Structures are given as structure tokens and as C-alpha cells.
Amino acid sequence: MAFLRSLVHLLFMALTVVPYTLAILLVRLAGGSVATRYRIARIWLRLSVDAARWCIGIRTSVAGMENLPADPAQGVVLLVKHQSTYETFLMPAILPRPLAYVFKKELLHIPFFGWSIGSLDMIHIDRSQRAEAFARVLHQGRRLLARGTWVIIFPEGTRAPRGQRGQYKSGGARLAIEAGVPVVPIAVTSAKVWPRKAFVKRPGTVDVSIGRPISTAGRAPDELMREAEEWIESEMRRLDPEAYAAAPLAAPTAVAADQAQG
């Protein structure tokens, strides 16, 4: 049954992404704004999250929305725990401001989905070219943050299995310091229902906890990332204690600040 429900959800997303992508491309060809294209994409992402609830029984519980800046001109760098594909759909669906992801350029080649994100004002990078990749993150990230867009980064770079901590890279902290904006740490327990690289999903609740903004004034990138990392990982233990029962608290911390974010 879980396999069939997961298959139905996948087919739903595969079918619905086509008309929404075509709408985005038509708006782009007609000279429509990036904001309009983002709104169309956000509708599909919300639909996909809702479909996960209808088809599979995945629900979301969000705490800490009051910690997000109310000023529409205030940019922030969101540092999000990454356990599955679910949070990449979820964050734009639940957060009140336009988001710009930092993502690997290979995603642009995915039919329809890749064409959609390529039509939005986001930051795609070549992970094999670290120096150039991070220069791109800084250049585009500062521009986006200056106009109030929130840049979302998965500091572990890739999805971490449930109950594990990946190696946190300090690129997000560097961007925030360079742009003079705060970082907001976010814990997400998506692997409870949508395991890393798994096709079969399970019903349950994904907990999302949004931390208070951390000022970047006078901070060093590694120090700032360590603070965000420790908040995220401590919060993950609180939200999903079963997964961390046998895991030691000590784990890899943020790497050197000159590593590219990916």
C-alpha cells in the first residue's frame, strides 16, 4: 500500500509539473516578471506538498514563524537541515517571502522541473569549480538579499540520513556576513517519513522548527556556522529523539570558510 501511495504521489507531481512549467515559460516569453513566475512555481510546490498529505499522509507541523523578519526589505540567509527532497518543496510553500535556492547546475537538465527553476531568479553553481561557484554565490546572493529575497542554503551540501550529521560548510555564513544580513537556522525532520534516496514514503508528521535570527555583525564565518549548526543539531535531537538515541553529540563541524557552498 505504501508503495502504491508513493507511486500515485510521484505520478501526480510528474503530470502537474508540465502545465505549471509551460505557464512559467510562457510568462517568461511574454516578458512577465520573475515575481510572477515565482508565484506560479510556488502554487505547484504547495500543490505537491498538499498531494503528499492526500496521497501518503505526510503532514507538517511548523514552529517559530514569529522568528522570521517582518520587514519585507530584510534579506536573510536560511540555513536548513537537509534530509530529503521534501523540504525543497516545503520551504517555498510555507515561507512568506520569495526564496532563492543555491543548487547544483545539473538540476537544470531535468525536464520541466529543471526548466522551471532555470526560469526563476536562483543561484545555480558548478560544484566542480569551487572558487568560481562561491564567487557566483556571493555575487548573486548579495544582489538578491539586497532586494529582500531570502537565500536558502543547505549547509551540509547534500541530504543527511536520519539521525546523522553531515559536514557543515561555512559558505552560507560567509554570504550572510558579506551581505550584512542575519542567518536563520531551521531544523526539519523530513527523513521520518521521506527517507533519503527512498521511493517509498510513510505517513507521519514532519516537524519544522525555525530558530531566531543570528546577527552576523563582527562574526567570523566558521564561528557563525558552528553556532547555527549546534542549534540545528540540538533541535533535531529534541524533535526526533528516537533517531539520535545511539548517536554521540560530538560530530563534524563547519569546514574552512573558503569552501564553496553546494
C-alpha atoms as an extended CHARMM CRD file, in Angstrom:
* protein
*
       262  EXT
         1         1  MET       CA              0.0000000000        0.0000000000        0.0000000000  PROA      1               0.0000000000
         2         2  ALA       CA              2.8060000000        2.4320000000        0.8770000000  PROA      2               0.0000000000
         3         3  PHE       CA              4.4130000000        1.7080000000       -2.4990000000  PROA      3               0.0000000000
         4         4  LEU       CA              1.1790000000        2.4050000000       -4.3790000000  PROA      4               0.0000000000
         5         5  ARG       CA              0.5140000000        5.6220000000       -2.4490000000  PROA      5               0.0000000000
         6         6  SER       CA              4.0760000000        6.8090000000       -3.1380000000  PROA      6               0.0000000000
         7         7  LEU       CA              3.6510000000        5.9340000000       -6.8240000000  PROA      7               0.0000000000
         8         8  VAL       CA              0.3990000000        7.8910000000       -7.0460000000  PROA      8               0.0000000000
         9         9  HSD       CA              2.0870000000       10.9230000000       -5.4950000000  PROA      9               0.0000000000
        10        10  LEU       CA              5.0110000000       10.6980000000       -7.9090000000  PROA      10              0.0000000000
        11        11  LEU       CA              2.6870000000       10.4030000000      -10.9010000000  PROA      11              0.0000000000
        12        12  PHE       CA              0.6490000000       13.3560000000       -9.6370000000  PROA      12              0.0000000000
        13        13  MET       CA              3.7680000000       15.5350000000       -9.4620000000  PROA      13              0.0000000000
        14        14  ALA       CA              5.0180000000       14.3150000000      -12.8470000000  PROA      14              0.0000000000
        15        15  LEU       CA              1.7330000000       15.1720000000      -14.5330000000  PROA      15              0.0000000000
        16        16  THR       CA              1.0670000000       18.5040000000      -12.8490000000  PROA      16              0.0000000000
        17        17  VAL       CA              4.5880000000       19.8760000000      -13.3010000000  PROA      17              0.0000000000
        18        18  VAL       CA              4.0390000000       20.0010000000      -17.0690000000  PROA      18              0.0000000000
        19        19  PRO       CA              1.2720000000       22.6590000000      -17.2450000000  PROA      19              0.0000000000
        20        20  TYR       CA              2.8560000000       24.7470000000      -14.4940000000  PROA      20              0.0000000000
        21        21  THR       CA              6.2290000000       24.7000000000      -16.2600000000  PROA      21              0.0000000000
        22        22  LEU       CA              4.5810000000       25.6790000000      -19.5340000000  PROA      22              0.0000000000
        23        23  ALA       CA              2.8600000000       28.5560000000      -17.7350000000  PROA      23              0.0000000000
        24        24  ILE       CA              6.1830000000       29.7480000000      -16.3230000000  PROA      24              0.0000000000
        25        25  LEU       CA              7.8700000000       29.5440000000      -19.7250000000  PROA      25              0.0000000000
        26        26  LEU       CA              5.0110000000       31.3900000000      -21.4290000000  PROA      26              0.0000000000
        27        27  VAL       CA              5.1410000000       34.1550000000      -18.8360000000  PROA      27              0.0000000000
        28        28  ARG       CA              8.8930000000       34.4080000000      -19.3960000000  PROA      28              0.0000000000
        29        29  LEU       CA              8.4970000000       34.5920000000      -23.1830000000  PROA      29              0.0000000000
        30        30  ALA       CA              5.8520000000       37.2750000000      -22.7590000000  PROA      30              0.0000000000
        31        31  GLY       CA              8.2370000000       39.3580000000      -20.6710000000  PROA      31              0.0000000000
        32        32  GLY       CA              6.4800000000       38.6380000000      -17.3720000000  PROA      32              0.0000000000
        33        33  SER       CA              8.2700000000       39.3960000000      -14.1280000000  PROA      33              0.0000000000
        34        34  VAL       CA             10.3220000000       36.9440000000      -12.0890000000  PROA      34              0.0000000000
        35        35  ALA       CA              7.8860000000       37.5550000000       -9.2350000000  PROA      35              0.0000000000
        36        36  THR       CA              5.0040000000       36.2600000000      -11.3660000000  PROA      36              0.0000000000
        37        37  ARG       CA              6.9980000000       33.1910000000      -12.3810000000  PROA      37              0.0000000000
        38        38  TYR       CA              7.8560000000       32.5190000000       -8.7390000000  PROA      38              0.0000000000
        39        39  ARG       CA              4.2050000000       32.7320000000       -7.7330000000  PROA      39              0.0000000000
        40        40  ILE       CA              3.2980000000       30.1240000000      -10.3560000000  PROA      40              0.0000000000
        41        41  ALA       CA              6.1040000000       27.8380000000       -9.1780000000  PROA      41              0.0000000000
        42        42  ARG       CA              5.0310000000       28.2940000000       -5.5630000000  PROA      42              0.0000000000
        43        43  ILE       CA              1.4760000000       27.2080000000       -6.3940000000  PROA      43              0.0000000000
        44        44  TRP       CA              2.8090000000       23.9400000000       -7.8340000000  PROA      44              0.0000000000
        45        45  LEU       CA              5.0900000000       23.3700000000       -4.8430000000  PROA      45              0.0000000000
        46        46  ARG       CA              2.1920000000       23.9160000000       -2.4350000000  PROA      46              0.0000000000
        47        47  LEU       CA              0.1000000000       21.5520000000       -4.5300000000  PROA      47              0.0000000000
        48        48  SER       CA              2.8420000000       18.9090000000       -4.3070000000  PROA      48              0.0000000000
        49        49  VAL       CA              3.0410000000       19.2880000000       -0.5240000000  PROA      49              0.0000000000
        50        50  ASP       CA             -0.7470000000       19.0360000000       -0.2670000000  PROA      50              0.0000000000
        51        51  ALA       CA             -0.6780000000       15.9650000000       -2.5200000000  PROA      51              0.0000000000
        52        52  ALA       CA              1.8290000000       14.3270000000       -0.1570000000  PROA      52              0.0000000000
        53        53  ARG       CA             -0.7600000000       14.7560000000        2.5820000000  PROA      53              0.0000000000
        54        54  TRP       CA             -3.6490000000       13.4630000000        0.4390000000  PROA      54              0.0000000000
        55        55  CYS       CA             -1.7990000000       10.5250000000       -1.1320000000  PROA      55              0.0000000000
        56        56  ILE       CA              0.6310000000        9.4450000000        1.5550000000  PROA      56              0.0000000000
        57        57  GLY       CA             -0.4950000000       11.0480000000        4.8080000000  PROA      57              0.0000000000
        58        58  ILE       CA              2.5030000000       13.3520000000        5.2810000000  PROA      58              0.0000000000
        59        59  ARG       CA              1.6040000000       16.3130000000        7.4690000000  PROA      59              0.0000000000
        60        60  THR       CA              3.6610000000       19.2850000000        8.5910000000  PROA      60              0.0000000000
        61        61  SER       CA              3.9490000000       20.9840000000       11.9760000000  PROA      61              0.0000000000
        62        62  VAL       CA              5.7130000000       24.3610000000       11.9040000000  PROA      62              0.0000000000
        63        63  ALA       CA              7.0030000000       26.2710000000       14.9390000000  PROA      63              0.0000000000
        64        64  GLY       CA              8.8860000000       29.5680000000       15.1110000000  PROA      64              0.0000000000
        65        65  MET       CA              7.3100000000       31.5100000000       12.2340000000  PROA      65              0.0000000000
        66        66  GLU       CA              7.3590000000       34.5450000000       14.5280000000  PROA      66              0.0000000000
        67        67  ASN       CA             11.1770000000       34.4500000000       14.3800000000  PROA      67              0.0000000000
        68        68  LEU       CA             11.2080000000       35.3980000000       10.7020000000  PROA      68              0.0000000000
        69        69  PRO       CA             11.8000000000       39.0850000000        9.8570000000  PROA      69              0.0000000000
        70        70  ALA       CA              8.5960000000       41.0450000000        9.2820000000  PROA      70              0.0000000000
        71        71  ASP       CA             10.3050000000       43.7780000000        7.2420000000  PROA      71              0.0000000000
        72        72  PRO       CA              9.7850000000       42.9290000000        3.5350000000  PROA      72              0.0000000000
        73        73  ALA       CA             13.0850000000       44.6280000000        2.6920000000  PROA      73              0.0000000000
        74        74  GLN       CA             15.1060000000       42.4990000000        5.1280000000  PROA      74              0.0000000000
        75        75  GLY       CA             17.0960000000       39.7650000000        3.4480000000  PROA      75              0.0000000000
        76        76  VAL       CA             18.1930000000       36.6990000000        5.3970000000  PROA      76              0.0000000000
        77        77  VAL       CA             20.1640000000       33.5520000000        4.7110000000  PROA      77              0.0000000000
        78        78  LEU       CA             18.1640000000       30.4880000000        5.7370000000  PROA      78              0.0000000000
        79        79  LEU       CA             20.3390000000       27.5630000000        6.8580000000  PROA      79              0.0000000000
        80        80  VAL       CA             18.1710000000       24.4530000000        6.6100000000  PROA      80              0.0000000000
        81        81  LYS       CA             18.7470000000       20.8650000000        7.7300000000  PROA      81              0.0000000000
        82        82  HSD       CA             18.6420000000       18.6510000000        4.6460000000  PROA      82              0.0000000000
        83        83  GLN       CA             17.3020000000       15.0910000000        4.9480000000  PROA      83              0.0000000000
        84        84  SER       CA             15.1420000000       14.5990000000        1.8610000000  PROA      84              0.0000000000
        85        85  THR       CA             13.6000000000       16.1510000000       -1.2300000000  PROA      85              0.0000000000
        86        86  TYR       CA             10.5210000000       17.1020000000        0.8020000000  PROA      86              0.0000000000
        87        87  GLU       CA             11.9640000000       20.2770000000        2.3410000000  PROA      87              0.0000000000
        88        88  THR       CA             12.9550000000       21.6140000000       -1.0800000000  PROA      88              0.0000000000
        89        89  PHE       CA              9.2380000000       21.6440000000       -1.9410000000  PROA      89              0.0000000000
        90        90  LEU       CA              8.0960000000       22.6100000000        1.5390000000  PROA      90              0.0000000000
        91        91  MET       CA             10.1250000000       25.7530000000        2.2350000000  PROA      91              0.0000000000
        92        92  PRO       CA              8.6960000000       27.9130000000       -0.5960000000  PROA      92              0.0000000000
        93        93  ALA       CA              5.2380000000       26.5450000000        0.1870000000  PROA      93              0.0000000000
        94        94  ILE       CA              5.2230000000       27.6780000000        3.8320000000  PROA      94              0.0000000000
        95        95  LEU       CA              7.5420000000       30.7000000000        3.9920000000  PROA      95              0.0000000000
        96        96  PRO       CA              6.0680000000       34.1550000000        3.3510000000  PROA      96              0.0000000000
        97        97  ARG       CA              8.8630000000       35.7040000000        1.2640000000  PROA      97              0.0000000000
        98        98  PRO       CA             10.3470000000       34.8090000000       -2.1490000000  PROA      98              0.0000000000
        99        99  LEU       CA             13.1950000000       32.3200000000       -1.8210000000  PROA      99              0.0000000000
       100       100  ALA       CA             16.2860000000       31.7680000000       -3.9250000000  PROA      100             0.0000000000
       101       101  TYR       CA             17.9240000000       28.3680000000       -3.6880000000  PROA      101             0.0000000000
       102       102  VAL       CA             21.6040000000       27.6580000000       -4.1700000000  PROA      102             0.0000000000
       103       103  PHE       CA             21.6020000000       24.4350000000       -6.1950000000  PROA      103             0.0000000000
       104       104  LYS       CA             23.8390000000       22.3390000000       -8.4450000000  PROA      104             0.0000000000
       105       105  LYS       CA             23.5430000000       23.1550000000      -12.1410000000  PROA      105             0.0000000000
       106       106  GLU       CA             22.7970000000       19.5180000000      -13.0420000000  PROA      106             0.0000000000
       107       107  LEU       CA             19.2280000000       20.0570000000      -11.8220000000  PROA      107             0.0000000000
       108       108  LEU       CA             18.6480000000       22.3910000000      -14.7730000000  PROA      108             0.0000000000
       109       109  HSD       CA             18.7060000000       19.3790000000      -17.1120000000  PROA      109             0.0000000000
       110       110  ILE       CA             15.6860000000       17.6820000000      -15.5020000000  PROA      110             0.0000000000
       111       111  PRO       CA             12.7700000000       18.0220000000      -17.9600000000  PROA      111             0.0000000000
       112       112  PHE       CA             10.1320000000       20.5240000000      -16.9000000000  PROA      112             0.0000000000
       113       113  PHE       CA             11.2740000000       20.8150000000      -13.2610000000  PROA      113             0.0000000000
       114       114  GLY       CA             14.7360000000       21.9810000000      -14.2800000000  PROA      114             0.0000000000
       115       115  TRP       CA             13.3150000000       24.2920000000      -16.9210000000  PROA      115             0.0000000000
       116       116  SER       CA             11.1060000000       25.8670000000      -14.2540000000  PROA      116             0.0000000000
       117       117  ILE       CA             13.8630000000       26.5890000000      -11.7470000000  PROA      117             0.0000000000
       118       118  GLY       CA             16.0620000000       27.8230000000      -14.5830000000  PROA      118             0.0000000000
       119       119  SER       CA             13.4100000000       30.4500000000      -15.3130000000  PROA      119             0.0000000000
       120       120  LEU       CA             13.4730000000       31.7520000000      -11.7440000000  PROA      120             0.0000000000
       121       121  ASP       CA             15.9950000000       34.0790000000      -10.1290000000  PROA      121             0.0000000000
       122       122  MET       CA             18.0150000000       31.4820000000       -8.2440000000  PROA      122             0.0000000000
       123       123  ILE       CA             21.6810000000       30.5620000000       -7.9350000000  PROA      123             0.0000000000
       124       124  HSD       CA             22.9280000000       27.5080000000       -9.8000000000  PROA      124             0.0000000000
       125       125  ILE       CA             26.5470000000       26.5030000000       -9.3870000000  PROA      125             0.0000000000
       126       126  ASP       CA             29.1170000000       24.0940000000      -10.7890000000  PROA      126             0.0000000000
       127       127  ARG       CA             30.3630000000       22.1560000000       -7.7740000000  PROA      127             0.0000000000
       128       128  SER       CA             33.4850000000       21.0540000000       -9.6330000000  PROA      128             0.0000000000
       129       129  GLN       CA             34.6350000000       24.6850000000       -9.8470000000  PROA      129             0.0000000000
       130       130  ARG       CA             34.6770000000       25.6610000000       -6.1780000000  PROA      130             0.0000000000
       131       131  ALA       CA             36.2240000000       29.1080000000       -6.4130000000  PROA      131             0.0000000000
       132       132  GLU       CA             34.0040000000       30.1530000000       -9.3050000000  PROA      132             0.0000000000
       133       133  ALA       CA             30.9610000000       28.5990000000       -7.6410000000  PROA      133             0.0000000000
       134       134  PHE       CA             31.3850000000       30.5470000000       -4.4490000000  PROA      134             0.0000000000
       135       135  ALA       CA             32.1130000000       33.7800000000       -6.3150000000  PROA      135             0.0000000000
       136       136  ARG       CA             28.7780000000       33.2580000000       -8.0720000000  PROA      136             0.0000000000
       137       137  VAL       CA             27.0320000000       32.6440000000       -4.7470000000  PROA      137             0.0000000000
       138       138  LEU       CA             28.4680000000       35.8740000000       -3.3240000000  PROA      138             0.0000000000
       139       139  HSD       CA             27.7050000000       37.9810000000       -6.4030000000  PROA      139             0.0000000000
       140       140  GLN       CA             24.1490000000       36.7930000000       -6.9560000000  PROA      140             0.0000000000
       141       141  GLY       CA             23.4060000000       36.2810000000       -3.2990000000  PROA      141             0.0000000000
       142       142  ARG       CA             24.2490000000       39.8670000000       -2.3470000000  PROA      142             0.0000000000
       143       143  ARG       CA             22.0260000000       41.1460000000       -5.1540000000  PROA      143             0.0000000000
       144       144  LEU       CA             19.0810000000       39.0100000000       -4.0920000000  PROA      144             0.0000000000
       145       145  LEU       CA             19.4610000000       39.7470000000       -0.3900000000  PROA      145             0.0000000000
       146       146  ALA       CA             19.6670000000       43.4900000000       -1.0450000000  PROA      146             0.0000000000
       147       147  ARG       CA             16.1730000000       43.4430000000       -2.5170000000  PROA      147             0.0000000000
       148       148  GLY       CA             14.6820000000       41.4000000000        0.3320000000  PROA      148             0.0000000000
       149       149  THR       CA             14.7860000000       37.9200000000       -1.2000000000  PROA      149             0.0000000000
       150       150  TRP       CA             15.6610000000       35.1760000000        1.2550000000  PROA      150             0.0000000000
       151       151  VAL       CA             18.5110000000       32.9280000000        0.1190000000  PROA      151             0.0000000000
       152       152  ILE       CA             18.0900000000       29.3270000000        1.2390000000  PROA      152             0.0000000000
       153       153  ILE       CA             21.1340000000       27.1030000000        1.6600000000  PROA      153             0.0000000000
       154       154  PHE       CA             21.5310000000       23.5150000000        2.8410000000  PROA      154             0.0000000000
       155       155  PRO       CA             24.8550000000       23.8570000000        4.6920000000  PROA      155             0.0000000000
       156       156  GLU       CA             25.5080000000       20.1050000000        4.6880000000  PROA      156             0.0000000000
       157       157  GLY       CA             25.5300000000       20.2770000000        0.8990000000  PROA      157             0.0000000000
       158       158  THR       CA             23.6780000000       17.0060000000        0.4560000000  PROA      158             0.0000000000
       159       159  ARG       CA             20.9670000000       15.0150000000        2.1900000000  PROA      159             0.0000000000
       160       160  ALA       CA             21.9870000000       13.5040000000        5.5260000000  PROA      160             0.0000000000
       161       161  PRO       CA             20.4440000000       10.1900000000        6.6350000000  PROA      161             0.0000000000
       162       162  ARG       CA             18.0520000000       10.3300000000        9.5690000000  PROA      162             0.0000000000
       163       163  GLY       CA             19.8910000000       10.6560000000       12.8580000000  PROA      163             0.0000000000
       164       164  GLN       CA             23.1670000000       11.7060000000       11.2320000000  PROA      164             0.0000000000
       165       165  ARG       CA             25.0110000000       14.9970000000       10.8860000000  PROA      165             0.0000000000
       166       166  GLY       CA             26.7120000000       15.9070000000        7.6560000000  PROA      166             0.0000000000
       167       167  GLN       CA             29.7340000000       18.1670000000        7.3810000000  PROA      167             0.0000000000
       168       168  TYR       CA             28.5050000000       21.7340000000        7.5900000000  PROA      168             0.0000000000
       169       169  LYS       CA             30.1150000000       24.0780000000        5.0860000000  PROA      169             0.0000000000
       170       170  SER       CA             30.5160000000       27.7340000000        6.0290000000  PROA      170             0.0000000000
       171       171  GLY       CA             29.5740000000       29.2210000000        2.6280000000  PROA      171             0.0000000000
       172       172  GLY       CA             26.1570000000       30.3360000000        3.8620000000  PROA      172             0.0000000000
       173       173  ALA       CA             27.7200000000       32.1260000000        6.8200000000  PROA      173             0.0000000000
       174       174  ARG       CA             30.2180000000       33.8460000000        4.5260000000  PROA      174             0.0000000000
       175       175  LEU       CA             27.4670000000       35.0620000000        2.2420000000  PROA      175             0.0000000000
       176       176  ALA       CA             25.4490000000       36.4450000000        5.1650000000  PROA      176             0.0000000000
       177       177  ILE       CA             28.4910000000       38.2420000000        6.6070000000  PROA      177             0.0000000000
       178       178  GLU       CA             29.4230000000       39.7090000000        3.2100000000  PROA      178             0.0000000000
       179       179  ALA       CA             25.8470000000       40.9130000000        2.6650000000  PROA      179             0.0000000000
       180       180  GLY       CA             25.4010000000       42.1550000000        6.2300000000  PROA      180             0.0000000000
       181       181  VAL       CA             22.2550000000       40.1120000000        6.8660000000  PROA      181             0.0000000000
       182       182  PRO       CA             21.3590000000       37.6410000000        9.6430000000  PROA      182             0.0000000000
       183       183  VAL       CA             21.1530000000       33.8820000000        9.3100000000  PROA      183             0.0000000000
       184       184  VAL       CA             18.1190000000       31.8920000000       10.4020000000  PROA      184             0.0000000000
       185       185  PRO       CA             18.6800000000       28.2160000000       11.3340000000  PROA      185             0.0000000000
       186       186  ILE       CA             15.8900000000       25.7580000000       10.5240000000  PROA      186             0.0000000000
       187       187  ALA       CA             15.5390000000       22.1420000000       11.6780000000  PROA      187             0.0000000000
       188       188  VAL       CA             13.4190000000       19.7380000000        9.5790000000  PROA      188             0.0000000000
       189       189  THR       CA             12.6610000000       16.0830000000       10.4270000000  PROA      189             0.0000000000
       190       190  SER       CA             11.6150000000       15.0280000000        6.9320000000  PROA      190             0.0000000000
       191       191  ALA       CA             13.5080000000       11.7130000000        6.9380000000  PROA      191             0.0000000000
       192       192  LYS       CA             10.9690000000       10.2910000000        9.3930000000  PROA      192             0.0000000000
       193       193  VAL       CA              8.5080000000        9.9930000000        6.5140000000  PROA      193             0.0000000000
       194       194  TRP       CA             10.5590000000       10.6210000000        3.3480000000  PROA      194             0.0000000000
       195       195  PRO       CA             13.9200000000        8.8450000000        3.7700000000  PROA      195             0.0000000000
       196       196  ARG       CA             16.9570000000        9.9010000000        1.8100000000  PROA      196             0.0000000000
       197       197  LYS       CA             17.0060000000        8.3630000000       -1.6950000000  PROA      197             0.0000000000
       198       198  ALA       CA             13.9170000000        6.2840000000       -0.9030000000  PROA      198             0.0000000000
       199       199  PHE       CA             10.9900000000        5.8260000000       -3.2710000000  PROA      199             0.0000000000
       200       200  VAL       CA              8.5320000000        4.5810000000       -0.6500000000  PROA      200             0.0000000000
       201       201  LYS       CA              7.3180000000        7.2600000000        1.7460000000  PROA      201             0.0000000000
       202       202  ARG       CA              5.4360000000        6.7770000000        5.0110000000  PROA      202             0.0000000000
       203       203  PRO       CA              2.5980000000        8.6790000000        6.6730000000  PROA      203             0.0000000000
       204       204  GLY       CA              3.5580000000       10.8720000000        9.6110000000  PROA      204             0.0000000000
       205       205  THR       CA              4.3930000000       14.4090000000       10.6490000000  PROA      205             0.0000000000
       206       206  VAL       CA              7.3780000000       16.4560000000        9.5300000000  PROA      206             0.0000000000
       207       207  ASP       CA              8.3850000000       18.9020000000       12.2650000000  PROA      207             0.0000000000
       208       208  VAL       CA              9.8400000000       22.2300000000       11.1540000000  PROA      208             0.0000000000
       209       209  SER       CA             11.4420000000       24.4620000000       13.7860000000  PROA      209             0.0000000000
       210       210  ILE       CA             12.5850000000       27.9700000000       12.8360000000  PROA      210             0.0000000000
       211       211  GLY       CA             15.2170000000       29.4920000000       15.1020000000  PROA      211             0.0000000000
       212       212  ARG       CA             15.7720000000       33.1080000000       15.9740000000  PROA      212             0.0000000000
       213       213  PRO       CA             17.8750000000       35.2070000000       13.5700000000  PROA      213             0.0000000000
       214       214  ILE       CA             21.5780000000       35.2210000000       14.3890000000  PROA      214             0.0000000000
       215       215  SER       CA             23.3390000000       38.5280000000       13.8060000000  PROA      215             0.0000000000
       216       216  THR       CA             26.4230000000       38.4080000000       11.5950000000  PROA      216             0.0000000000
       217       217  ALA       CA             27.9630000000       41.6780000000       12.7870000000  PROA      217             0.0000000000
       218       218  GLY       CA             31.5840000000       41.1650000000       13.8110000000  PROA      218             0.0000000000
       219       219  ARG       CA             31.3810000000       37.3870000000       13.3490000000  PROA      219             0.0000000000
       220       220  ALA       CA             33.8480000000       35.0150000000       11.7120000000  PROA      220             0.0000000000
       221       221  PRO       CA             32.2750000000       32.5740000000        9.2020000000  PROA      221             0.0000000000
       222       222  ASP       CA             33.3370000000       29.3650000000       10.9670000000  PROA      222             0.0000000000
       223       223  GLU       CA             32.2290000000       30.6680000000       14.3550000000  PROA      223             0.0000000000
       224       224  LEU       CA             28.8680000000       31.7590000000       12.9890000000  PROA      224             0.0000000000
       225       225  MET       CA             28.2740000000       28.4630000000       11.2240000000  PROA      225             0.0000000000
       226       226  ARG       CA             29.1840000000       26.4970000000       14.3500000000  PROA      226             0.0000000000
       227       227  GLU       CA             26.5320000000       28.3910000000       16.3000000000  PROA      227             0.0000000000
       228       228  ALA       CA             23.8940000000       27.7240000000       13.6440000000  PROA      228             0.0000000000
       229       229  GLU       CA             24.9890000000       24.0940000000       13.3400000000  PROA      229             0.0000000000
       230       230  GLU       CA             24.7690000000       23.4250000000       17.0500000000  PROA      230             0.0000000000
       231       231  TRP       CA             21.3060000000       24.9780000000       17.2250000000  PROA      231             0.0000000000
       232       232  ILE       CA             20.0770000000       22.9070000000       14.2790000000  PROA      232             0.0000000000
       233       233  GLU       CA             21.5320000000       19.6310000000       15.5260000000  PROA      233             0.0000000000
       234       234  SER       CA             20.3420000000       20.1770000000       19.1090000000  PROA      234             0.0000000000
       235       235  GLU       CA             16.8790000000       20.9640000000       17.8080000000  PROA      235             0.0000000000
       236       236  MET       CA             16.9180000000       17.8470000000       15.6120000000  PROA      236             0.0000000000
       237       237  ARG       CA             17.6240000000       15.7610000000       18.7070000000  PROA      237             0.0000000000
       238       238  ARG       CA             14.7430000000       17.3880000000       20.5280000000  PROA      238             0.0000000000
       239       239  LEU       CA             12.3120000000       16.9000000000       17.6510000000  PROA      239             0.0000000000
       240       240  ASP       CA             13.3710000000       13.3530000000       16.7220000000  PROA      240             0.0000000000
       241       241  PRO       CA             14.9760000000       11.7900000000       19.8160000000  PROA      241             0.0000000000
       242       242  GLU       CA             14.3880000000        8.2340000000       18.5870000000  PROA      242             0.0000000000
       243       243  ALA       CA             16.6930000000        8.7660000000       15.6040000000  PROA      243             0.0000000000
       244       244  TYR       CA             19.5170000000       10.1490000000       17.7430000000  PROA      244             0.0000000000
       245       245  ALA       CA             19.2620000000        7.7470000000       20.6810000000  PROA      245             0.0000000000
       246       246  ALA       CA             22.5370000000        5.9990000000       19.8840000000  PROA      246             0.0000000000
       247       247  ALA       CA             24.3290000000        8.9320000000       18.2370000000  PROA      247             0.0000000000
       248       248  PRO       CA             27.0120000000       10.8850000000       20.1330000000  PROA      248             0.0000000000
       249       249  LEU       CA             26.5600000000       14.6380000000       20.3900000000  PROA      249             0.0000000000
       250       250  ALA       CA             30.0230000000       15.4280000000       19.0160000000  PROA      250             0.0000000000
       251       251  ALA       CA             30.1920000000       15.4640000000       15.2310000000  PROA      251             0.0000000000
       252       252  PRO       CA             31.9520000000       17.2140000000       12.3290000000  PROA      252             0.0000000000
       253       253  THR       CA             31.6930000000       20.9930000000       12.4410000000  PROA      253             0.0000000000
       254       254  ALA       CA             31.8010000000       23.6230000000        9.7340000000  PROA      254             0.0000000000
       255       255  VAL       CA             34.7030000000       23.3850000000        7.3250000000  PROA      255             0.0000000000
       256       256  ALA       CA             37.0030000000       26.2150000000        6.3000000000  PROA      256             0.0000000000
       257       257  ALA       CA             35.2800000000       29.3570000000        5.1370000000  PROA      257             0.0000000000
       258       258  ASP       CA             36.7900000000       29.3060000000        1.6720000000  PROA      258             0.0000000000
       259       259  GLN       CA             34.9960000000       26.0830000000        0.6450000000  PROA      259             0.0000000000
       260       260  ALA       CA             32.2490000000       26.5800000000       -1.8740000000  PROA      260             0.0000000000
       261       261  GLN       CA             28.6870000000       26.1380000000       -0.7360000000  PROA      261             0.0000000000
       262       262  GLY       CA             26.9160000000       23.3510000000       -2.5530000000  PROA      262             0.0000000000
